[in-house]
């Protein structure tokens, strides 16, 4: 998807909590919770470290026995879903 930002970050009113390999993303302002499985949790952790979408796919390719195409699609699908719910925002190249 060409409209997916190169880099994203969690929205300011969002908290990521990883518990036993799964993740919960809490949107404080709206009191909503989004849960992720182990792979989704790993993607969320990598987003939190500031990696680009490409870097996330490369990291996952080294960790999982899956094709890069499948991983890229999964990452972009998750990012798109989280962006649409306001849990992620596009990050500028110099955001910290």
C-alpha positions, 0 to 999 in steps of 0.5 A, spaced: 500 500 500 503 506 497 499 510 502 502 507 508 507 512 512 514 510 512 514 510 519 509 511 524 509 512 532 503 511 537 499 516 538 500 521 544 494 518 548 496 511 547 499 506 551 502 499 549 502 494 554 505 487 552 503 481 557 506 474 556 507 475 548 500 478 547 499 486 547 494 491 549 494 498 546 490 502 550 487 509 547 486 513 554 482 519 551 476 514 548 477 508 553 478 503 548 482 497 548 485 493 542 489 487 543 494 483 539 497 476 538 504 475 539 506 477 532 502 483 532 505 485 539 512 484 536 510 489 530 508 494 536 514 493 540 518 495 533 514 501 532 515 503 539 522 503 538 522 507 532 523 503 526 521 504 519 516 499 516 521 497 512 526 495 518 520 492 521 519 487 515 526 486 515 527 484 523 521 480 522 524 476 516 530 474 520 525 472 526 520 468 523 520 463 517 515 467 512 516 470 506 517 478 506 511 479 501 507 476 507 510 479 512 510 486 509 502 485 507 501 483 515 505 489 517 501 494 513 495 491 514 496 492 522 499 499 521 493 501 517 488 498 522 491 502 527 492 508 524 484 508 522 483 507 529 487 513 531 492 508 535 498 510 531 500 517 527 504 518 521 511 520 524 516 525 521 523 523 519 526 527 525 521 525 530 524 522 537 
